Amino acid sequence: MKKKECKPPRWTYPIGKYVRMLRKQSGVSGKQMAMMMGVTDVYWRYVENGNANPSPELIEKIALHFHADLDRLMILGGRLPKDIEQIVLNTPHAFEFLRKADREKWSLDVSGWTAVPDV
């Protein structure tokens, strides 16, 4: 009996579903979108299906085309925005700060960071 090959789970990028939603809302076909973005329609399908991770340059084009939040698209594409990447690399406790802010449900307003009381 032949052994079944064990494959790791396939990773998909969540940017694909989001970009497909934006494209469909705009009424543009996948082929038209690929042409506008300067990629092949096959590659565009890979992006929308979550099988390809678009380059930062393509993510920027997508954000500009749809007037979408570039930071959100970068994160959905598995990338940190450049300025955030530098902050994280240059700030030893950045991850600790973010985890604490999330755990304690901090919020940011004009007066700075404050803990949000449990309701």
ABEGO torsion letter per residue (X at the ends): XBBBBBBBBBBBBAAAAAAAAAAAAAGBBAAAAAAAAGBBAAAAAAAAAGABBBBAAAAAAAAAAAGBBAAAAAAAAGBBBAAAAAAAAABAAAAAAAAAAAAAGBBBBAAEBBBBBBX
